[in-house]
């Protein structure tokens, strides 16, 4: 990708992530000095990972050829090294990190910050269609998996649910919710990664598509199909794309309607 596009992507991704900050700044009665300080201290630190390096295949070459699994493993290794070295400030030393896949970069570049802000103001959550996003990857692929010890989760585990099937090590998140939804939930440890990713489709890093993970297929009995390829609806998921992108830790509208019917 040309350097000009890289710079443009970095700028746009930051502007889209700052939409909630700008919104708060424009609201009356908000502490402008505190919001301005939050904007000054906000940082997305990008680190380039060479996708062509043979070392990117992870332990004993177990990377998934053609899906970007090798690239994710190398990114994880790089992120773990930074965490262990202590070079990351506390606000960046988190159990997840952002990834800019080709599809994620394209989603950001084809939408202007003004268009993203307008769409956010009209409907800040659960939009279908072309939404700018970044990939979010767990630093450890086993994080978020805990023992289900209450009656509700035991019952969900019996029918193929529970945190073992909810946890998605890689998923898409809307760029505009990184600050006011994703970051604070993870940083404040509001919930486990398994619960946090319960209602979003898991993703693999591929050149131009995102597919349901094997764990998700086993947990929900669905069939994987490429985004935008006219796929059939998967059991437990919608068919309008709302499950493809993470918006919030809260239950999505479709699940709320389903629970009310029950």
JOWOFEN-V148073 format. One record per residue. N is the residue number from 0. RES is the residue in one small letter. SS is DSSP state (2 for helix, 1 for strand, 0 for the rest). OMEGA is omega in degrees with one decimal (none if undefined). D_CENTER is the distance of its C-alpha to the mean C-alpha in whole Angstrom. Layout:
BEGIN
n: {N/N}
res: {RES/RES}
ss: {SS/SS}
omega: {OMEGA/OMEGA}
d_center: {D_CENTER/D_CENTER}
END
This chain:
BEGIN
n: {0/1/2/3/4/5/6/7/8/9/10/11/12/13/14/15/16/17/18/19/20/21/22/23/24/25/26/27/28/29/30/31/32/33/34/35/36/37/38/39/40/41/42/43/44/45/46/47/48/49/50/51/52/53/54/55/56/57/58/59/60/61/62/63/64/65/66/67/68/69/70/71/72/73/74/75/76/77/78/79/80/81/82/83/84/85/86/87/88/89/90/91/92/93/94/95/96/97/98/99/100/101/102/103/104/105/106/107/108/109/110/111/112/113/114/115/116/117/118/119/120/121/122/123/124/125/126/127/128/129/130/131/132/133/134/135/136/137/138/139/140/141/142/143/144/145/146/147/148/149/150/151/152/153/154/155/156/157/158/159/160/161/162/163/164/165/166/167/168/169/170/171/172/173/174/175/176/177/178/179/180/181/182/183/184/185/186/187/188/189/190/191/192/193/194/195/196/197/198/199/200/201/202/203/204/205/206/207/208/209/210/211/212/213/214/215/216/217/218/219/220/221/222/223/224/225/226/227/228/229/230/231/232/233/234/235/236/237/238/239/240/241/242/243/244/245/246/247/248/249/250/251/252/253/254/255/256/257/258/259/260/261}
res: {x/x/x/x/x/x/x/x/x/x/x/x/x/x/x/x/x/x/x/x/x/x/x/x/x/x/x/x/x/x/x/x/x/x/x/x/x/x/x/x/x/x/x/x/x/x/x/x/x/x/x/x/x/x/x/x/x/x/x/x/x/x/x/x/x/x/x/x/x/x/x/x/x/x/x/x/x/x/x/x/x/x/x/x/x/x/x/x/x/x/x/x/x/x/x/x/x/x/x/x/x/x/x/x/x/x/x/x/x/x/x/x/x/x/x/x/x/x/x/x/x/x/x/x/x/x/x/x/x/x/x/x/x/x/x/x/x/x/x/x/x/x/x/x/x/x/x/x/x/x/x/x/x/x/x/x/x/x/x/x/x/x/x/x/x/x/x/x/x/x/x/x/x/x/x/x/x/x/x/x/x/x/x/x/x/x/x/x/x/x/x/x/x/x/x/x/x/x/x/x/x/x/x/x/x/x/x/x/x/x/x/x/x/x/x/x/x/x/x/x/x/x/x/x/x/x/x/x/x/x/x/x/x/x/x/x/x/x/x/x/x/x/x/x/x/x/x/x/x/x/x/x/x/x/x/x/x/x/x/x/x/x}
ss: {0/0/2/2/2/2/2/2/2/2/2/2/2/2/2/2/2/0/2/2/2/2/2/2/2/2/0/0/0/0/0/2/2/2/2/2/2/2/2/2/2/0/0/0/0/0/0/0/0/0/0/0/0/2/2/2/2/0/2/2/2/0/0/0/0/0/0/0/2/2/2/2/2/2/2/2/2/2/2/2/2/2/2/2/2/0/0/0/0/0/0/0/0/0/0/1/1/1/1/0/0/2/2/2/2/2/2/2/2/0/0/0/2/2/2/2/2/2/2/2/2/2/0/0/0/0/0/0/0/0/0/0/1/1/1/1/1/1/0/0/0/0/0/0/0/0/0/0/0/0/2/2/2/2/2/2/2/2/0/0/0/0/2/2/2/2/0/0/0/1/1/1/1/1/2/2/2/2/2/2/2/2/2/2/2/2/2/0/0/0/0/0/2/2/2/2/0/0/0/0/0/0/0/0/0/0/0/0/0/0/0/0/0/2/2/2/2/2/2/2/0/0/0/0/0/0/0/0/0/0/0/0/0/0/0/0/0/0/0/0/0/2/2/2/1/1/0/0/0/0/0/0/2/2/2/2/2/2/2/2/2/0}
omega: {179.7/-179.3/179.8/178.3/177.3/179.2/179.1/178.5/-180.0/-178.7/-177.7/179.7/178.8/-179.2/178.9/178.0/-178.1/-179.6/177.9/178.1/178.7/179.0/178.7/-179.6/-177.7/-179.0/179.4/176.7/178.8/-179.9/-173.8/-178.1/179.6/178.8/178.5/177.9/177.2/178.8/-179.5/-176.7/-179.5/-178.0/165.2/-177.0/-177.3/177.0/-177.6/176.0/-178.2/-177.8/-176.2/-176.5/-179.8/-179.4/-176.6/-173.8/175.3/-175.5/176.8/175.3/-175.0/-179.8/-178.8/-179.7/176.5/-179.5/-178.0/179.7/178.0/179.2/178.8/-180.0/178.0/177.0/177.6/-179.7/179.1/-178.8/177.7/179.9/178.8/179.3/-178.0/-178.9/179.8/-177.9/-177.2/172.5/-174.3/-178.5/178.4/-179.4/-173.0/179.2/174.5/175.1/-178.0/176.6/177.4/175.9/177.3/179.9/178.3/178.1/-179.7/-179.1/179.0/-175.8/-177.6/177.7/178.1/176.6/178.9/178.1/179.0/179.7/179.1/179.1/179.4/-179.7/179.4/179.6/-173.0/-178.6/170.3/174.0/172.6/179.1/-173.6/-177.8/176.4/-176.7/168.3/174.1/175.7/-178.7/175.5/179.5/177.2/-174.5/178.8/-178.9/175.7/-179.8/-177.8/177.0/176.7/-172.3/175.2/-173.2/-177.9/-177.4/176.1/178.8/179.2/178.7/-179.7/-177.5/174.7/180.0/-178.5/-172.3/179.7/178.0/-180.0/-170.9/177.1/-178.7/175.3/178.5/179.1/175.9/178.1/-176.5/-174.2/179.7/-177.7/-175.6/-170.7/177.4/-172.7/-171.9/-174.1/177.3/-179.5/-175.7/-178.9/-180.0/-178.4/179.9/178.6/177.4/176.8/177.7/-177.3/-176.2/-175.2/-169.8/-179.9/175.9/172.0/-175.7/167.7/-178.4/176.5/-174.9/-173.8/179.2/177.1/-177.1/175.8/-177.9/178.7/179.8/-179.0/178.2/-179.0/-177.1/-174.3/176.6/-177.8/175.9/-179.1/174.6/-176.1/175.8/176.6/-177.8/179.3/-175.7/173.6/179.8/176.7/175.6/-179.7/-179.6/177.2/179.6/-178.7/175.2/-176.6/179.2/-178.1/-174.4/178.0/179.5/-174.6/177.9/-176.4/-179.5/-179.3/-176.9/-177.3/179.0/176.8/178.4/179.5/-179.7/179.3/178.7/178.2/none}
d_center: {23/25/25/25/22/20/22/21/17/17/19/17/14/15/17/15/13/16/17/17/19/22/22/23/25/27/27/31/31/28/29/29/30/27/24/26/26/22/21/24/22/18/17/15/16/16/18/19/18/21/20/24/25/26/25/21/22/21/24/27/25/23/20/20/22/21/17/16/16/18/16/14/16/18/15/15/19/19/16/18/21/20/20/23/25/24/24/20/21/20/17/16/16/14/12/9/9/8/9/11/12/15/13/11/14/16/14/14/18/19/18/20/19/22/21/17/19/22/19/17/21/22/19/16/14/14/15/16/17/15/13/11/8/6/5/4/7/9/13/15/14/16/15/14/17/20/24/24/27/28/29/26/24/27/27/24/24/27/26/23/21/20/17/18/17/14/12/9/9/7/4/4/3/7/9/11/10/9/12/13/11/8/11/14/12/11/14/17/16/16/15/14/11/13/13/10/8/12/12/9/10/9/9/11/12/15/17/16/15/12/14/14/14/18/17/16/19/21/20/20/23/21/21/19/19/18/16/18/21/23/21/23/21/20/21/19/17/18/19/18/14/13/11/10/7/6/9/10/11/14/16/15/19/19/19/21/24/24/25/27/29/29}
END
